[in-house]
Amino acid sequence: MVSKLQEVERLLNRLSDAMEDLRSDGLSDDDIHCITKELELISESKGKTKKQIRRDLLTHYERFYKRHNDNALAKMVNGVCQACFVAVPSSKRMRVRQAKQIEYCENCGAILVFEETEEDRERQEELKKK
Ligand SMILES: [Zn+2]
């Protein structure tokens, strides 16, 4: 049971690494596929170690998989989740941008991946001037 839990932790870490890569390289279909696969593995392990896994994660996956089944990632474009088109709170936007940890859309539960747009770049430039 403990090793299963470690396996899940390991997968989550790999997911974080993947998110880190996304920060520098942008998002490709391969990346999405890769990360979605990782999430499937986590989800499978989850069934076996249900009680051991952190409650928040469990709740998240259960809610999420019921709704999406498929692609667990959503791009955040101009601060809006592209899965449900609800605006992401500004404090969270910054964290998604930095991609230091996995951030979920509060509305639909998708894992948010930052995609820079012209508008974002301009806004960032504005901030630097101040
Ligand atoms: Zn969403």
Backbone and ligand atoms as CSV (ligand in chain L), in Angstrom:
chain,resi,resn,atom,element,x,y,z
A,1,MET,N,N,0.826,-1.209,0.000
A,1,MET,CA,C,0.000,0.000,0.000
A,1,MET,C,C,0.861,1.261,0.000
A,2,VAL,N,N,1.901,1.207,0.821
A,2,VAL,CA,C,2.795,2.365,0.897
A,2,VAL,C,C,3.488,2.601,-0.438
A,3,SER,N,N,3.927,1.506,-1.071
A,3,SER,CA,C,4.637,1.691,-2.332
A,3,SER,C,C,3.713,2.236,-3.419
A,4,LYS,N,N,2.470,1.824,-3.379
A,4,LYS,CA,C,1.492,2.352,-4.334
A,4,LYS,C,C,1.351,3.861,-4.177
A,5,LEU,N,N,1.314,4.246,-2.928
A,5,LEU,CA,C,1.181,5.661,-2.634
A,5,LEU,C,C,2.394,6.433,-3.141
A,6,GLN,N,N,3.562,5.806,-2.953
A,6,GLN,CA,C,4.788,6.432,-3.447
A,6,GLN,C,C,4.756,6.551,-4.961
A,7,GLU,N,N,4.224,5.514,-5.582
A,7,GLU,CA,C,4.081,5.522,-7.040
A,7,GLU,C,C,3.242,6.723,-7.485
A,8,VAL,N,N,2.159,6.930,-6.785
A,8,VAL,CA,C,1.284,8.054,-7.120
A,8,VAL,C,C,2.022,9.372,-6.922
A,9,GLU,N,N,2.742,9.464,-5.830
A,9,GLU,CA,C,3.531,10.672,-5.566
A,9,GLU,C,C,4.536,10.916,-6.693
A,10,ARG,N,N,5.168,9.811,-7.108
A,10,ARG,CA,C,6.176,9.903,-8.160
A,10,ARG,C,C,5.542,10.416,-9.455
A,11,LEU,N,N,4.383,9.879,-9.773
A,11,LEU,CA,C,3.697,10.309,-10.987
A,11,LEU,C,C,3.329,11.779,-10.904
A,12,LEU,N,N,2.914,12.176,-9.721
A,12,LEU,CA,C,2.558,13.581,-9.549
A,12,LEU,C,C,3.781,14.478,-9.724
A,13,ASN,N,N,4.916,13.992,-9.243
A,13,ASN,CA,C,6.152,14.749,-9.423
A,13,ASN,C,C,6.513,14.862,-10.894
A,14,ARG,N,N,6.346,13.746,-11.607
A,14,ARG,CA,C,6.641,13.781,-13.036
A,14,ARG,C,C,5.723,14.750,-13.750
A,15,LEU,N,N,4.521,14.793,-13.275
A,15,LEU,CA,C,3.548,15.723,-13.836
A,15,LEU,C,C,4.017,17.161,-13.608
A,16,SER,N,N,4.528,17.399,-12.416
A,16,SER,CA,C,5.049,18.732,-12.119
A,16,SER,C,C,6.210,19.080,-13.039
A,17,ASP,N,N,7.082,18.099,-13.264
A,17,ASP,CA,C,8.203,18.318,-14.175
A,17,ASP,C,C,7.711,18.656,-15.571
A,18,ALA,N,N,6.705,17.917,-15.984
A,18,ALA,CA,C,6.145,18.164,-17.312
A,18,ALA,C,C,5.591,19.581,-17.400
A,19,MET,N,N,4.955,20.002,-16.309
A,19,MET,CA,C,4.414,21.356,-16.285
A,19,MET,C,C,5.552,22.370,-16.400
A,20,GLU,N,N,6.638,22.038,-15.738
A,20,GLU,CA,C,7.828,22.896,-15.776
A,20,GLU,C,C,8.314,23.047,-17.215
A,21,ASP,N,N,8.353,21.920,-17.942
A,21,ASP,CA,C,8.763,21.964,-19.345
A,21,ASP,C,C,7.827,22.838,-20.161
A,22,LEU,N,N,6.568,22.711,-19.857
A,22,LEU,CA,C,5.575,23.463,-20.610
A,22,LEU,C,C,5.813,24.957,-20.479
A,23,ARG,N,N,6.282,25.316,-19.301
A,23,ARG,CA,C,6.521,26.730,-19.054
A,23,ARG,C,C,7.501,27.303,-20.062
A,24,SER,N,N,8.538,26.534,-20.387
A,24,SER,CA,C,9.535,27.063,-21.313
A,24,SER,C,C,9.225,26.736,-22.775
A,25,ASP,N,N,8.608,25.602,-23.020
A,25,ASP,CA,C,8.457,25.162,-24.412
A,25,ASP,C,C,7.085,25.394,-25.020
A,26,GLY,N,N,6.135,25.772,-24.221
A,26,GLY,CA,C,4.785,25.886,-24.752
A,26,GLY,C,C,4.129,24.528,-24.793
A,27,LEU,N,N,2.920,24.486,-25.292
A,27,LEU,CA,C,2.116,23.276,-25.194
A,27,LEU,C,C,1.923,22.646,-26.570
A,28,SER,N,N,2.297,21.367,-26.691
A,28,SER,CA,C,2.049,20.669,-27.951
A,28,SER,C,C,1.062,19.534,-27.693
A,29,ASP,N,N,0.545,18.971,-28.766
A,29,ASP,CA,C,-0.402,17.862,-28.625
A,29,ASP,C,C,0.247,16.675,-27.932
A,30,ASP,N,N,1.542,16.477,-28.217
A,30,ASP,CA,C,2.274,15.398,-27.569
A,30,ASP,C,C,2.326,15.595,-26.062
A,31,ASP,N,N,2.575,16.819,-25.670
A,31,ASP,CA,C,2.622,17.135,-24.236
A,31,ASP,C,C,1.288,16.810,-23.583
A,32,ILE,N,N,0.246,17.237,-24.230
A,32,ILE,CA,C,-1.091,16.996,-23.680
A,32,ILE,C,C,-1.322,15.506,-23.537
A,33,HIS,N,N,-0.957,14.777,-24.589
A,33,HIS,CA,C,-1.147,13.339,-24.588
A,33,HIS,C,C,-0.374,12.696,-23.443
A,34,CYS,N,N,0.874,13.078,-23.327
A,34,CYS,CA,C,1.764,12.565,-22.286
A,34,CYS,C,C,1.181,12.790,-20.889
A,35,ILE,N,N,0.805,13.980,-20.630
A,35,ILE,CA,C,0.341,14.335,-19.293
A,35,ILE,C,C,-1.004,13.669,-19.013
A,36,THR,N,N,-1.824,13.597,-20.037
A,36,THR,CA,C,-3.104,12.928,-19.850
A,36,THR,C,C,-2.894,11.461,-19.485
A,37,LYS,N,N,-1.906,10.845,-20.143
A,37,LYS,CA,C,-1.566,9.456,-19.825
A,37,LYS,C,C,-1.115,9.310,-18.372
A,38,GLU,N,N,-0.260,10.221,-17.945
A,38,GLU,CA,C,0.214,10.211,-16.560
A,38,GLU,C,C,-0.969,10.282,-15.603
A,39,LEU,N,N,-1.885,11.139,-15.943
A,39,LEU,CA,C,-3.049,11.317,-15.080
A,39,LEU,C,C,-3.901,10.058,-15.026
A,40,GLU,N,N,-3.956,9.369,-16.159
A,40,GLU,CA,C,-4.701,8.107,-16.171
A,40,GLU,C,C,-4.072,7.108,-15.217
A,41,LEU,N,N,-2.738,7.084,-15.233
A,41,LEU,CA,C,-2.023,6.175,-14.338
A,41,LEU,C,C,-2.307,6.519,-12.882
A,42,ILE,N,N,-2.267,7.800,-12.609
A,42,ILE,CA,C,-2.560,8.238,-11.243
A,42,ILE,C,C,-3.975,7.809,-10.864
A,43,SER,N,N,-4.857,8.011,-11.812
A,43,SER,CA,C,-6.249,7.670,-11.558
A,43,SER,C,C,-6.425,6.174,-11.287
A,44,GLU,N,N,-5.681,5.347,-12.059
A,44,GLU,CA,C,-5.756,3.897,-11.844
A,44,GLU,C,C,-5.228,3.507,-10.474
A,45,SER,N,N,-4.077,4.066,-10.136
A,45,SER,CA,C,-3.487,3.774,-8.828
A,45,SER,C,C,-4.431,4.198,-7.725
A,46,LYS,N,N,-5.098,5.279,-7.990
A,46,LYS,CA,C,-6.002,5.856,-7.011
A,46,LYS,C,C,-7.026,4.851,-6.522
A,47,GLY,N,N,-7.591,4.095,-7.468
A,47,GLY,CA,C,-8.610,3.128,-7.113
A,47,GLY,C,C,-8.124,2.140,-6.072
A,48,LYS,N,N,-6.845,1.794,-6.165
A,48,LYS,CA,C,-6.283,0.781,-5.279
A,48,LYS,C,C,-5.884,1.328,-3.917
A,49,THR,N,N,-5.608,2.590,-3.879
A,49,THR,CA,C,-5.096,3.155,-2.625
A,49,THR,C,C,-5.994,4.272,-2.108
A,50,LYS,N,N,-7.215,4.172,-2.501
A,50,LYS,CA,C,-8.167,5.246,-2.257
A,50,LYS,C,C,-8.043,5.915,-0.885
A,51,LYS,N,N,-8.007,5.091,0.128
A,51,LYS,CA,C,-8.048,5.658,1.468
A,51,LYS,C,C,-6.756,6.370,1.859
A,52,GLN,N,N,-5.657,5.963,1.196
A,52,GLN,CA,C,-4.368,6.526,1.586
A,52,GLN,C,C,-4.070,7.877,0.921
A,53,ILE,N,N,-4.750,8.112,-0.158
A,53,ILE,CA,C,-4.392,9.300,-0.932
A,53,ILE,C,C,-5.028,10.551,-0.350
A,54,ARG,N,N,-4.273,11.604,-0.435
A,54,ARG,CA,C,-4.757,12.859,0.120
A,54,ARG,C,C,-6.169,13.168,-0.368
A,55,ARG,N,N,-6.962,13.560,0.559
A,55,ARG,CA,C,-8.376,13.770,0.299
A,55,ARG,C,C,-8.637,14.781,-0.813
A,56,ASP,N,N,-7.879,15.837,-0.802
A,56,ASP,CA,C,-8.135,16.872,-1.809
A,56,ASP,C,C,-7.888,16.365,-3.217
A,57,LEU,N,N,-6.804,15.571,-3.360
A,57,LEU,CA,C,-6.502,15.010,-4.671
A,57,LEU,C,C,-7.612,14.075,-5.127
A,58,LEU,N,N,-8.012,13.237,-4.198
A,58,LEU,CA,C,-9.041,12.255,-4.498
A,58,LEU,C,C,-10.328,12.934,-4.955
A,59,THR,N,N,-10.731,13.908,-4.176
A,59,THR,CA,C,-11.946,14.651,-4.510
A,59,THR,C,C,-11.818,15.252,-5.898
A,60,HIS,N,N,-10.633,15.804,-6.123
A,60,HIS,CA,C,-10.420,16.440,-7.407
A,60,HIS,C,C,-10.579,15.453,-8.559
A,61,TYR,N,N,-9.889,14.321,-8.459
A,61,TYR,CA,C,-9.929,13.376,-9.569
A,61,TYR,C,C,-11.324,12.816,-9.779
A,62,GLU,N,N,-11.984,12.546,-8.684
A,62,GLU,CA,C,-13.322,11.986,-8.844
A,62,GLU,C,C,-14.249,12.957,-9.542
A,63,ARG,N,N,-14.181,14.193,-9.107
A,63,ARG,CA,C,-15.012,15.197,-9.730
A,63,ARG,C,C,-14.630,15.381,-11.183
A,64,PHE,N,N,-13.311,15.444,-11.387
A,64,PHE,CA,C,-12.828,15.767,-12.712
A,64,PHE,C,C,-13.125,14.671,-13.728
A,65,TYR,N,N,-12.843,13.434,-13.336
A,65,TYR,CA,C,-13.014,12.354,-14.310
A,65,TYR,C,C,-14.464,12.099,-14.644
A,66,LYS,N,N,-15.309,12.364,-13.704
A,66,LYS,CA,C,-16.732,12.233,-13.994
A,66,LYS,C,C,-17.120,13.188,-15.108
A,67,ARG,N,N,-16.556,14.349,-15.048
A,67,ARG,CA,C,-16.967,15.385,-15.971
A,67,ARG,C,C,-16.257,15.306,-17.321
A,68,HIS,N,N,-14.952,15.018,-17.274
A,68,HIS,CA,C,-14.177,15.144,-18.512
A,68,HIS,C,C,-13.769,13.824,-19.155
A,69,ASN,N,N,-13.568,12.806,-18.326
A,69,ASN,CA,C,-13.123,11.507,-18.807
A,69,ASN,C,C,-11.795,11.531,-19.535
A,70,ASP,N,N,-11.536,12.565,-20.230
A,70,ASP,CA,C,-10.554,12.521,-21.280
A,70,ASP,C,C,-9.390,13.448,-21.015
A,71,ASN,N,N,-9.491,14.629,-21.471
A,71,ASN,CA,C,-8.365,15.546,-21.392
A,71,ASN,C,C,-8.409,16.365,-20.104
A,72,ALA,N,N,-7.393,16.143,-19.291
A,72,ALA,CA,C,-7.388,16.781,-17.974
A,72,ALA,C,C,-6.779,18.178,-18.002
A,73,LEU,N,N,-6.235,18.559,-19.125
A,73,LEU,CA,C,-5.570,19.860,-19.204
A,73,LEU,C,C,-6.424,20.893,-19.900
A,74,ALA,N,N,-6.288,22.123,-19.451
A,74,ALA,CA,C,-6.926,23.220,-20.166
A,74,ALA,C,C,-5.931,24.362,-20.271
A,75,LYS,N,N,-5.886,24.974,-21.403
A,75,LYS,CA,C,-5.040,26.155,-21.527
A,75,LYS,C,C,-5.730,27.319,-20.830
A,76,MET,N,N,-4.908,28.161,-20.249
A,76,MET,CA,C,-5.427,29.409,-19.716
A,76,MET,C,C,-4.991,30.508,-20.677
A,77,VAL,N,N,-5.945,31.078,-21.354
A,77,VAL,CA,C,-5.643,32.116,-22.329
A,77,VAL,C,C,-6.276,33.421,-21.865
A,78,ASN,N,N,-5.450,34.449,-21.755
A,78,ASN,CA,C,-5.923,35.738,-21.245
A,78,ASN,C,C,-6.661,35.590,-19.911
A,79,GLY,N,N,-6.162,34.691,-19.090
A,79,GLY,CA,C,-6.740,34.536,-17.755
A,79,GLY,C,C,-8.058,33.787,-17.734
A,80,VAL,N,N,-8.386,33.146,-18.856
A,80,VAL,CA,C,-9.645,32.410,-18.917
A,80,VAL,C,C,-9.365,30.934,-19.190
A,81,CYS,N,N,-9.980,30.067,-18.390
A,81,CYS,CA,C,-9.859,28.630,-18.595
A,81,CYS,C,C,-10.544,28.266,-19.901
A,82,GLN,N,N,-9.804,27.556,-20.774
A,82,GLN,CA,C,-10.367,27.254,-22.093
A,82,GLN,C,C,-11.255,26.006,-22.094
A,83,ALA,N,N,-11.371,25.376,-20.938
A,83,ALA,CA,C,-12.278,24.236,-20.856
A,83,ALA,C,C,-13.692,24.696,-20.516
A,84,CYS,N,N,-13.806,25.667,-19.613
A,84,CYS,CA,C,-15.140,26.088,-19.184
A,84,CYS,C,C,-15.389,27.575,-19.441
A,85,PHE,N,N,-14.350,28.285,-19.889
A,85,PHE,CA,C,-14.450,29.707,-20.210
A,85,PHE,C,C,-14.879,30.573,-19.037
A,86,VAL,N,N,-14.420,30.158,-17.863
A,86,VAL,CA,C,-14.618,30.985,-16.684
A,86,VAL,C,C,-13.268,31.622,-16.338
A,87,ALA,N,N,-13.290,32.884,-15.945
A,87,ALA,CA,C,-12.059,33.599,-15.627
A,87,ALA,C,C,-11.387,33.006,-14.389
A,88,VAL,N,N,-10.076,32.902,-14.460
A,88,VAL,CA,C,-9.287,32.395,-13.343
A,88,VAL,C,C,-8.952,33.579,-12.421
A,89,PRO,N,N,-9.120,33.420,-11.101
A,89,PRO,CA,C,-8.801,34.529,-10.190
A,89,PRO,C,C,-7.357,35.000,-10.378
A,90,SER,N,N,-7.122,36.292,-10.217
A,90,SER,CA,C,-5.817,36.847,-10.582
A,90,SER,C,C,-4.671,36.264,-9.765
A,91,SER,N,N,-4.910,35.939,-8.496
A,91,SER,CA,C,-3.835,35.356,-7.687
A,91,SER,C,C,-3.410,34.007,-8.260
A,92,LYS,N,N,-4.375,33.272,-8.726
A,92,LYS,CA,C,-4.090,31.956,-9.307
A,92,LYS,C,C,-3.445,32.096,-10.681
A,93,ARG,N,N,-3.861,33.092,-11.425
A,93,ARG,CA,C,-3.276,33.325,-12.751
A,93,ARG,C,C,-1.771,33.399,-12.690
A,94,MET,N,N,-1.289,34.123,-11.671
A,94,MET,CA,C,0.148,34.300,-11.521
A,94,MET,C,C,0.817,32.948,-11.289
A,95,ARG,N,N,0.181,32.122,-10.450
A,95,ARG,CA,C,0.777,30.817,-10.146
A,95,ARG,C,C,0.755,29.899,-11.371
A,96,VAL,N,N,-0.295,30.011,-12.172
A,96,VAL,CA,C,-0.360,29.204,-13.390
A,96,VAL,C,C,0.767,29.632,-14.326
A,97,ARG,N,N,0.952,30.924,-14.392
A,97,ARG,CA,C,2.003,31.482,-15.237
A,97,ARG,C,C,3.365,30.954,-14.820
A,98,GLN,N,N,3.603,30.914,-13.524
A,98,GLN,CA,C,4.906,30.474,-13.029
A,98,GLN,C,C,5.067,28.956,-13.131
A,99,ALA,N,N,3.955,28.234,-13.145
A,99,ALA,CA,C,3.963,26.770,-13.306
A,99,ALA,C,C,4.851,26.071,-12.285
A,100,LYS,N,N,4.913,26.580,-11.092
A,100,LYS,CA,C,5.743,25.943,-10.068
A,100,LYS,C,C,5.020,24.765,-9.439
A,101,GLN,N,N,3.708,24.820,-9.471
A,101,GLN,CA,C,2.940,23.698,-8.972
A,101,GLN,C,C,1.701,23.543,-9.836
A,102,ILE,N,N,1.018,22.430,-9.659
A,102,ILE,CA,C,-0.158,22.189,-10.473
A,102,ILE,C,C,-1.315,23.016,-9.933
A,103,GLU,N,N,-1.925,23.767,-10.826
A,103,GLU,CA,C,-3.064,24.592,-10.437
A,103,GLU,C,C,-4.299,24.127,-11.194
A,104,TYR,N,N,-5.389,24.061,-10.472
A,104,TYR,CA,C,-6.627,23.596,-11.081
A,104,TYR,C,C,-7.605,24.745,-11.267
A,105,CYS,N,N,-8.397,24.648,-12.319
A,105,CYS,CA,C,-9.483,25.603,-12.505
A,105,CYS,C,C,-10.502,25.391,-11.384
A,106,GLU,N,N,-10.859,26.477,-10.718
A,106,GLU,CA,C,-11.781,26.353,-9.588
A,106,GLU,C,C,-13.192,25.995,-10.050
A,107,ASN,N,N,-13.467,26.304,-11.267
A,107,ASN,CA,C,-14.811,26.029,-11.770
A,107,ASN,C,C,-14.971,24.605,-12.298
A,108,CYS,N,N,-14.078,24.189,-13.207
A,108,CYS,CA,C,-14.272,22.882,-13.848
A,108,CYS,C,C,-13.246,21.849,-13.403
A,109,GLY,N,N,-12.188,22.278,-12.693
A,109,GLY,CA,C,-11.219,21.319,-12.177
A,109,GLY,C,C,-10.116,20.920,-13.153
A,110,ALA,N,N,-10.093,21.507,-14.330
A,110,ALA,CA,C,-9.027,21.181,-15.281
A,110,ALA,C,C,-7.680,21.679,-14.760
A,111,ILE,N,N,-6.615,20.987,-15.125
A,111,ILE,CA,C,-5.281,21.467,-14.799
A,111,ILE,C,C,-4.954,22.590,-15.767
A,112,LEU,N,N,-4.611,23.724,-15.211
A,112,LEU,CA,C,-4.419,24.900,-16.055
A,112,LEU,C,C,-2.992,24.999,-16.562
A,113,VAL,N,N,-2.877,25.241,-17.833
A,113,VAL,CA,C,-1.575,25.428,-18.467
A,113,VAL,C,C,-1.548,26.811,-19.089
A,114,PHE,N,N,-0.522,27.534,-18.724
A,114,PHE,CA,C,-0.433,28.905,-19.195
A,114,PHE,C,C,-0.074,28.955,-20.669
A,115,GLU,N,N,-0.825,29.706,-21.429
A,115,GLU,CA,C,-0.428,29.981,-22.805
A,115,GLU,C,C,-0.365,31.475,-22.994
A,116,GLU,N,N,0.820,31.923,-23.341
A,116,GLU,CA,C,1.022,33.361,-23.449
A,116,GLU,C,C,0.406,33.886,-24.739
A,117,THR,N,N,-0.258,35.005,-24.605
A,117,THR,CA,C,-0.815,35.666,-25.776
A,117,THR,C,C,-0.188,37.055,-25.875
A,118,GLU,N,N,-0.455,37.673,-26.972
A,118,GLU,CA,C,0.043,39.030,-27.190
A,118,GLU,C,C,-0.413,39.947,-26.053
A,119,GLU,N,N,-1.650,39.750,-25.684
A,119,GLU,CA,C,-2.244,40.567,-24.620
A,119,GLU,C,C,-1.492,40.394,-23.298
A,120,ASP,N,N,-1.149,39.138,-22.981
A,120,ASP,CA,C,-0.398,38.852,-21.761
A,120,ASP,C,C,0.956,39.545,-21.783
A,121,ARG,N,N,1.599,39.441,-22.940
A,121,ARG,CA,C,2.934,40.037,-23.072
A,121,ARG,C,C,2.864,41.538,-22.837
A,122,GLU,N,N,1.860,42.150,-23.432
A,122,GLU,CA,C,1.710,43.597,-23.275
A,122,GLU,C,C,1.444,43.963,-21.819
A,123,ARG,N,N,0.584,43.162,-21.190
A,123,ARG,CA,C,0.248,43.425,-19.786
A,123,ARG,C,C,1.495,43.301,-18.915
A,124,GLN,N,N,2.302,42.304,-19.241
A,124,GLN,CA,C,3.528,42.062,-18.494
A,124,GLN,C,C,4.498,43.229,-18.672
A,125,GLU,N,N,4.551,43.747,-19.890
A,125,GLU,CA,C,5.400,44.904,-20.174
A,125,GLU,C,C,4.943,46.110,-19.366
A,126,GLU,N,N,3.651,46.277,-19.328
A,126,GLU,CA,C,3.069,47.377,-18.548
A,126,GLU,C,C,3.507,47.304,-17.093
A,127,LEU,N,N,3.433,46.090,-16.552
A,127,LEU,CA,C,3.780,45.881,-15.138
A,127,LEU,C,C,5.240,46.219,-14.877
A,128,LYS,N,N,6.085,45.875,-15.845
A,128,LYS,CA,C,7.512,46.130,-15.671
A,128,LYS,C,C,7.796,47.628,-15.612
A,129,LYS,N,N,7.027,48.385,-16.389
A,129,LYS,CA,C,7.246,49.840,-16.446
A,129,LYS,C,C,6.936,50.508,-15.109
A,130,LYS,N,N,5.959,49.940,-14.425
A,130,LYS,CA,C,5.500,50.581,-13.185
A,130,LYS,C,C,6.527,50.461,-12.050
L,1,ZN,ZN,ZN,-12.321,25.658,-16.119
